[in-house]
Amino acid sequence: MPEEFTLRLEGPRLEDTARALEARLRGLRVDFDRYQECFVFHEPSGRAPLLFEIGSNDPPDFAADKALDALEEAGVVQLDGECGMTPEEEAQMRDRLKRLGYIE
């Protein structure tokens, strides 16, 4: 049986975050199975399972992006600098961050 790597989500808005993460992983063509809040990746990693806690103020899409970052750090996925946003979505995000005062 090949080695597998497991990511378990925990926290608020669990189902919405799991759906968002699943969509992103499918878009990246990552080989995995989802069992409720657990994602099992079918690539040898030799790493212990990872528990990802969703922040209480994190919207599901943002939490999914943070989970992807954690998976990249664990060496499970490779993002190649792609954030998965269209240019229009990126422009909207920049405008929103400006309005909130996070960037100038």
C-alpha positions as CSV (number, residue, x, y, z in Angstrom):
1,M,0.0,0.0,0.0
2,P,1.5,3.4,-1.0
3,E,2.2,6.0,1.7
4,E,-0.5,8.7,2.0
5,F,-0.6,12.1,3.6
6,T,-3.7,13.3,5.5
7,L,-4.9,16.8,6.2
8,R,-7.7,17.3,8.6
9,L,-9.6,20.6,8.8
10,E,-11.0,21.8,12.1
11,G,-13.0,25.0,13.1
12,P,-15.9,27.1,12.0
13,R,-17.5,27.0,8.6
14,L,-15.9,23.5,8.1
15,E,-18.1,22.3,5.3
16,D,-17.8,25.5,3.2
17,T,-14.0,25.6,3.7
18,A,-13.7,21.9,2.8
19,R,-15.7,22.5,-0.4
20,A,-13.6,25.5,-1.3
21,L,-10.3,23.5,-0.7
22,E,-11.6,20.6,-2.7
23,A,-12.4,22.8,-5.7
24,R,-8.9,24.3,-5.5
25,L,-7.2,20.9,-5.3
26,R,-9.2,19.6,-8.2
27,G,-8.2,22.7,-10.2
28,L,-4.6,21.9,-9.4
29,R,-5.2,18.2,-10.5
30,V,-4.0,16.9,-7.2
31,D,-4.6,13.2,-6.5
32,F,-6.7,13.0,-3.3
33,D,-9.8,11.6,-1.7
34,R,-12.1,13.6,0.6
35,Y,-13.8,12.1,3.6
36,Q,-15.8,14.9,5.2
37,E,-13.2,17.2,6.8
38,C,-10.2,15.0,5.9
39,F,-8.2,15.0,2.7
40,V,-6.1,12.0,1.9
41,F,-3.3,12.6,-0.6
42,H,-1.9,9.7,-2.6
43,E,1.7,10.8,-2.8
44,P,4.4,9.6,-0.6
45,S,5.4,12.3,1.8
46,G,6.7,10.5,4.9
47,R,5.1,13.3,7.0
48,A,2.8,13.0,9.9
49,P,-0.9,14.0,9.4
50,L,-1.5,17.7,9.4
51,L,-4.3,19.4,11.4
52,F,-5.3,22.7,9.9
53,E,-7.4,25.0,12.2
54,I,-9.7,27.4,10.5
55,G,-9.5,30.9,12.0
56,S,-12.7,32.1,13.6
57,N,-12.8,35.2,11.3
58,D,-11.6,33.5,8.2
59,P,-14.1,33.2,5.3
60,P,-14.1,29.8,3.7
61,D,-12.3,30.8,0.5
62,F,-9.5,32.5,2.5
63,A,-9.2,29.5,4.9
64,A,-8.9,27.2,1.9
65,D,-6.1,29.3,0.5
66,K,-4.3,29.2,3.8
67,A,-4.7,25.4,3.9
68,L,-3.2,25.2,0.4
69,D,-0.2,27.3,1.7
70,A,0.2,24.8,4.6
71,L,0.0,21.9,2.1
72,E,2.7,23.6,0.0
73,E,4.9,24.0,3.0
74,A,4.5,20.3,3.8
75,G,5.6,19.5,0.2
76,V,2.3,17.9,-0.7
77,V,1.3,20.4,-3.4
78,Q,3.2,22.8,-5.6
79,L,1.5,26.1,-6.3
80,D,4.1,27.6,-8.6
81,G,3.1,31.1,-7.5
82,E,-0.4,30.7,-8.8
83,C,-3.0,32.1,-6.6
84,G,-5.9,30.7,-8.6
85,M,-7.5,34.1,-9.2
86,T,-8.4,35.6,-12.5
87,P,-7.0,39.0,-13.2
88,E,-10.4,40.5,-12.5
89,E,-10.6,38.7,-9.1
90,E,-7.1,39.9,-8.3
91,A,-8.1,43.5,-9.1
92,Q,-11.2,43.2,-6.9
93,M,-9.0,41.8,-4.1
94,R,-6.5,44.7,-4.4
95,D,-9.4,47.2,-4.3
96,R,-10.9,45.6,-1.3
97,L,-7.5,45.5,0.5
98,K,-7.0,49.2,-0.3
99,R,-10.5,50.1,1.0
100,L,-9.7,48.2,4.2
101,G,-6.4,50.0,4.6
102,Y,-4.1,47.0,4.3
103,I,-2.3,48.3,1.2
104,E,-1.9,51.7,-0.4
